[in-house]
Amino acid sequence: MEHKNIRHLSLAETEHFFEEMGEKKFRAKQVYEWIWQKNAMSFADMTNLSKDLRQKLGETFVLPALTVDTIQHSSDGTIKSRFKTHDGHLIEGVLIPTTSRFTACVSSQIGCSLSCKFCATGYIDRKRNLDFDEIYDQVAIINQQCEKTNDKKLSNIVFMGMGEPLLNYKNVLKAVEKITSPDGMAMSPKRITVSTAGVSKGIRQLGDDKVKFKLALSLHAANDQKRHEIMPINDTNNIKSLVDALNYFYKQTNNEITFEYILFKNFNDSLDDADELIKLYRQVPADLVNLIEYNPIDFAKFEKPEEEKVEAFMEYLGKHRVNVRLRRSRGKDIDAACGQLANKN
């Protein structure tokens, strides 16, 4: 018989199990705390339970926690972790420290099915979705790293690692629920951003579910022809459908929306491109355009524009009352920057 993952039980179900076993109900709360607050990686870690009880748990349940496979430290303080799942798959997560915030960038899938041309993960086949507890583990481990290296807890979480979060909808929402729950990390949902390559149906669903976290759209081109060229998802989720979905999401939630826009040399970095972006920005209640430095990867033909071109693009947006920010890449020397996650050694 296959053992059940104990983390997939609610507190009430865990209590019921202990009562059936003739154990005190409060033991369930202790186990729950070990799992969700003290990040126990095995039943043996649960030291305030009797040896006998730990053995019984081990005979009934499994606790398939993520383990750290390798860690790389960047010269700028960024830490990239490669995690191993219980069934031997590898995923990556990144701790990005700046002077004002400590952000965990986490993955939602093993590989990705969207094949965006500029992203290293897009060249890896999707193996499977991550379970909500595997997503939670990434945050918990990165938080421990943050406390150890910076003496601070994480301040922010971004779902911008490997995979498309809205194609693993249920697990991403359940992970956020656990991360924000008083039983878990009790983090404010306003400090969490979920980034999507543009799944219109999923964006609308987020609105219907009245989520509390922020949303980022990986736009990278403001017309369908160019977007289709670099992001095949645009075939089925064109810009008009995304504009409609984002407006619906905002109407339902009033949550912050950001456009992410990677600048590619001689592709989307002209002032004409900026004009198209401005038009689009005005159709959606977006708070911010995040301009992102392109980080070259082995198999893509794109290049980073010259600094003057980036400055001119940014200045032009600002002049047209677009709230714009340039996101400098961090962790480039360890392939931990935006679009570089590919399980390389």
Number of C-alpha atoms within 10 A of each C-alpha: 4 7 11 13 14 19 19 13 13 11 15 11 13 19 21 15 15 17 15 10 11 9 14 12 16 12 17 20 16 13 24 23 16 19 24 21 16 15 19 18 16 15 21 14 14 20 11 11 15 11 13 9 16 18 13 13 17 16 10 13 15 16 20 17 21 24 19 16 13 12 15 17 15 16 12 13 15 22 24 25 23 22 23 18 17 13 8 10 13 18 27 26 27 27 26 25 20 12 5 7 13 22 24 29 25 25 27 31 25 22 28 24 19 20 19 20 18 24 26 26 24 23 18 18 14 18 12 15 22 20 18 22 24 24 24 26 23 27 26 21 20 25 21 17 18 22 14 11 12 13 10 14 16 24 17 18 23 20 23 24 27 28 29 28 26 23 18 18 16 13 22 26 19 16 21 25 20 19 26 18 15 12 16 21 19 13 19 15 18 15 16 22 21 21 22 22 23 26 22 23 14 18 23 20 17 24 22 13 13 16 20 19 19 19 25 24 22 18 22 22 26 20 18 15 13 14 20 18 14 16 24 16 18 22 13 12 17 19 21 14 15 21 18 15 23 26 20 19 26 21 13 16 18 16 19 18 24 23 23 22 23 24 24 24 16 12 13 23 23 16 15 11 15 20 16 14 22 19 11 18 20 11 13 19 18 22 15 17 25 21 20 19 22 23 23 21 17 10 11 12 10 18 17 17 17 11 10 9 17 21 12 15 21 22 14 17 20 14 9 11 11 19 16 18 15 15 15 12 13 22 22 16 13 19 22 29 23 23 22 24 25 22 18 10 9
